[in-house]
Amino acid sequence: MNEIVNTSLPANVQSMSPATGLAFYISILWRSVVTLGGVAFIIFLIWGGIEWLTAGGDKGRVETAQKMISNAVIGLIVLIASYAIALFFQNALKINILAPIFPNNL
């Protein structure tokens, strides 16, 4: 019986079991979301700072800028917390959650 192989996948992923491949892609997805979150933090922090500087004393615009900056900081805290939780589980379970490798005999 011939095995169906997706040739668009890297060779190391093609040889993985389905569970290992899924864990691999979840890990990549998580890292991508954290990276995009970091970029979003920088963009919103700069945008809030520019809004604050150009508010010209308008109390409503200053408050909007302050909310934007505080929301960006809260988002950064959530990203850092997700990374800390992942590291906690990694140390507690003794497996590398961020780069999962499973035994082949599952």
DATAUR-V425937 format. One record per pair of residues at least 6 apart in sequence whose ideal C-beta (glycine too) atoms are under 6 Angstrom apart, sorted by sequence separation. I is the first residue (numbers start at 0). J is the second residue. D is the distance in Angstrom with one decimal. If there is no record, write none. Layout:
i=(I,I)
j=(J,J)
d=(D,D)
//
This chain:
i=(54,89,54,89,12,88,4,85,51,50,47,47,47,43,44,43,40,40,40,36,33,26,26,22,19)
j=(60,95,61,96,20,96,13,96,64,64,64,67,68,67,71,71,71,74,75,78,78,97,99,99,101)
d=(3.9,6.0,4.7,4.7,5.8,5.8,5.5,5.2,3.8,3.8,4.8,3.6,3.8,5.8,4.6,3.9,5.2,5.6,4.7,4.7,5.6,5.8,5.8,4.0,4.7)
//
